[in-house]
Amino acid sequence: PANIDVARFEGLLFQQWGNSLCQGAMLPLPVPIKVDKVEGGIRLGFIGIDDGATSLLAYIDCLVSPATDGSGFVFRAIRNGAMKDMEPPGEPRIMRSLLMALQKSIQIARV
């Protein structure tokens, strides 16, 4: 919706959804993940660990940007990285939890 505080929305998404995924509070996941703030939203990274070295297998950027027609904002979740054409382990559950987090964050961030 057009009547949300975008900065607050991004913060809520990071704190209430992303961080809780990393801490294992919401869902047990088959691979470790990390969450970082990026311009316009957050990045959820699927991590691989091999002989003590970590690698970023895939990441999902969850971004908010102004709509092209000026009607408000658009939210996009975009998968990138080495495995961008493959579904990372646990992604369907993460995306379902993202939908719930979006709905809750929008309610709280309304102005």
C-alpha positions in Angstrom: 0.0 0.0 0.0 1.1 3.6 -0.6 0.5 4.6 3.1 3.4 2.8 4.8 6.6 4.1 6.3 9.1 2.3 4.1 12.0 2.7 6.4 10.0 1.2 9.3 8.7 -1.6 7.0 12.3 -2.6 6.0 13.4 -2.5 9.7 10.5 -4.7 10.8 11.2 -7.2 8.0 14.8 -7.4 9.0 14.2 -7.6 12.8 11.1 -9.7 13.0 11.6 -12.0 10.0 15.2 -12.1 8.8 16.9 -12.2 12.2 14.5 -14.7 13.6 15.3 -17.1 10.7 19.1 -16.8 11.4 18.5 -17.5 15.1 16.4 -20.6 14.3 13.5 -19.2 16.3 11.0 -19.6 13.4 12.0 -22.5 11.3 14.5 -25.4 11.5 16.4 -25.1 8.2 18.4 -27.7 6.3 21.3 -25.2 5.6 22.7 -22.3 7.5 21.5 -18.8 6.4 22.6 -15.3 7.1 20.7 -12.0 6.7 22.2 -8.7 5.8 20.7 -5.2 5.3 21.1 -4.0 1.8 19.9 -0.8 0.1 16.1 -1.1 -0.2 15.7 -4.1 2.0 17.4 -7.3 3.2 19.5 -10.1 1.7 18.9 -13.7 2.8 21.9 -15.8 2.0 22.1 -19.6 1.9 25.5 -20.7 3.2 27.5 -23.8 2.5 30.3 -24.9 4.8 33.1 -27.2 3.5 36.3 -27.9 5.5 35.6 -24.8 7.6 35.3 -22.5 4.7 32.0 -20.8 4.0 30.5 -20.0 0.6 27.4 -18.2 -0.5 25.3 -20.7 -2.5 22.4 -18.5 -3.3 20.8 -15.4 -1.9 17.3 -13.8 -2.0 17.1 -10.0 -2.1 13.9 -8.8 -0.6 13.6 -5.2 -1.8 11.1 -2.4 -1.7 11.1 0.2 -4.5 8.8 2.9 -5.7 6.3 1.8 -8.3 7.0 3.0 -11.8 3.5 4.6 -12.0 4.0 6.5 -8.8 1.1 4.7 -7.1 3.1 3.5 -4.1 5.7 0.8 -3.5 6.6 -2.6 -5.0 8.1 -5.5 -3.0 10.2 -8.0 -4.9 12.0 -11.2 -3.8 14.8 -12.1 -6.3 17.0 -15.1 -6.1 20.6 -14.7 -7.2 24.0 -16.3 -6.7 25.7 -19.5 -7.9 22.5 -21.6 -7.4 20.1 -18.9 -8.7 18.5 -21.4 -11.1 18.0 -24.0 -8.4 15.7 -23.9 -5.4 17.9 -23.7 -2.2 17.1 -26.1 0.6 14.3 -24.8 2.7 13.3 -22.0 0.3 9.6 -22.9 0.1 9.1 -22.7 3.8 11.1 -19.5 4.0 8.9 -17.9 1.3 5.7 -18.9 3.1 7.0 -17.4 6.3 8.0 -14.2 4.3 4.4 -13.8 3.1 3.2 -13.8 6.7 6.0 -11.4 7.8 5.1 -9.0 4.9 1.4 -8.9 6.0 2.3 -8.2 9.6 5.0 -5.7 8.8 2.6 -3.8 6.5 0.0 -3.6 9.3 2.5 -2.2 11.7 4.2 0.2 9.3 1.0 2.0 8.1 1.0 5.8 8.6 
